[in-house]
Amino acid sequence: MQKTLSQYNQIVTLCRDIFEKKMKDYGASWRILRAESVTDQIYIKAQRIQSIEQKKTQMIGDDIRSEFIGIVNYSIIGLIQIEANDGLPVNLEPAQALSLYNSQFDRVRALMMAKNHDYGEAWRSMRISSFTDLILMKIYRTKQIEDHLGQTMVSEGIDANYMDMINYAIFALIKIDFKD
């Protein structure tokens, strides 16, 4: 478990660094996105990963690794948007955005630790392509929940799906970066 937490935290640092740099480039322009648009951004990235995995070739330089980072960061943005509703300004200050980012990651990390305990690190035996498929499944579930205006009968909500997508993407990134 300690190895997983260390590797997980290294990937979180990587993703956070990209988020910070993009905040410097673009500001909090993502604040204008509706929940459905965030989900569609994640879909585009996951669909591209699956396409590259299946075709075994790509024509655009961005690699699968950068797409998984994008899935992590857009999912964190989705969690921030859900929690904030209309209470945050569009021109969110970088320090406040980073604080919200870190707060959401604390929640997601706690979920990972609990699930990883119960599942006995089963993810380490999985293929990266399985993480891609699971992320796509979570996206389809999220879209269905969004189409039902957030109402579910027995299922977890949109936030739980975003959190799972983050953890699947981080597991894929651990497998890509650490290869052990």
N, C-alpha and C positions, 0 to 999 in steps of 0.2 A: 504493500500500500504506500509506503514512503517513497518508493521509486516512482510510482504513478503520480503522487502528489507533486513531487519535484519536477517531473517532466510536464505535467499539466500546467504548473505555475510558469514554467519557461515558455510554453506556448501562449499562455494568457499574456505574458509580458510582450511577446512578439505581436500579438493581435492588438494589444493596447497601444503599442508604439505606432503601428500603422494607422489606427484610429486617430491618435494625436496628430500625426503628420497630415492626415486628410482634413482634420479640423483646421489646421493652419492654412491649408490650401483652399478649402471650400467653406469654412465656417460650419455652422449647424444647418446647412441647407436641407439636410434630411428631415428637419422638423416639419416641413410642409407635406411629407409623405403621409398618406392615409394608410391604415393597417393593411389593406388589400395590396397596396403598392409595395410595401415592405415585403410581404409574402411573395409577390411576383418577382421582386429582385432576387430573393433567395432561390426561387424556382429557376430563374435564368441561370444562375451559377451552378446549381445542382444538375440541371439538365445538360449544361455544357460539360461538366465532369463526366457524367454518364456517357455522353456522346463520344468523348475522347477515349474513355475506357473501352468502349465497344469497337470503335474504329481503329484504335491503336495508333492514331495519328492526329495531328492538329495543324491548323493553318495560321492561327494567331499565337503570338509569343507568350501570352500569359499562361503560366503553367497551372496544373491542378492544385498545387499547394496554395497559390494565391487565391484561387477560387474558394478553397476551404476557409481561408482567412476571411474572405468576403462574407461567406455564410455565417461565420462566427460574429463578425461585426454587424451585419445587417440584422441578425437575430437579437443581438444586444440592443440595437436601435429599436427593434420591434417591442422588446420588453420595456424600454424607456417610454416609448410612445403609448403603450397600453396603460402604464402607471400614471403618466403625466396628463393624459387626455388633452384638454386645451389649456391646462394650467401653466405650461411653460411657454416662454416667448420663442418665436421663430429665430430670433437673433441671440440664441443662448450663448452665454459666455463659455469659452473653452474650459475654464476651471470647473464650472458647474456641470458641463457635459461630461467631463472626465470623472467627476465625483459620482454622477448618476451611473456611468459606465462601470465604475468600480463596485458600486453598490449592487448592481445587477449581477456582476461576476461573482460576488460573494455568495449570493443566493444559488447561482448555478453550480458553483464549486461544492457547496454543501450538499446539493442534490446528487452530484456525481459521487461524492464520498459515501453517501448513504446507499446508493444503488450499487456502487462498486463493491461495497462490503457484502451486500446481499447476493450479488451475482458472482462473487469470487473472481473478479477480473476476467470474465469470459470474453470481453472485448479484445483481449490480447491475442486470442486465437481466431479472430475474425479477419476477413479480407477487407481491404479498403473499399472495394466495389460494393460490399455489403453495407458499409456506412453510407455510401452514396445512395443506394436504394432505400435505406431506412430514412434518410433525410427527405428523399422525394416522397415517400409514403407519408411522412409527417407534414410535408407541404400540402399534399392532397387533403389530408385530414383538416389542416388549418383552413384551407380554402372552403371546405364544406362547412366548418363551424362559422366562418365569416359569412357565408351565404345564408346561414341560419341566424344571423345577427348575434352571434356569440352564445346562443342557447344550445345546451346539450342535455341529453336525458341521463346518461350515465358516464359519459366520457370526460376526460380532463379538458381544460380550456385551452385557449390559444397560447397563453403564457407557458403552460407545461410543454406544449409542442415546440415552441421556440427554445425552451431550455434543453429539451432532448436533442434538437438539431445542433445546438451549440456543443453539447457534449459529444455527439457523434463526430462532428467536424474536428473537434480537438483530438479525439482518439485517432482519427485518420491522420492528422498532422503529427501526432506522436509517432505513429507508425512510419510516416514519411521521413521525419527528421531524425529519429533515434534508431531505427532499424535493428532493434534488439529483441 
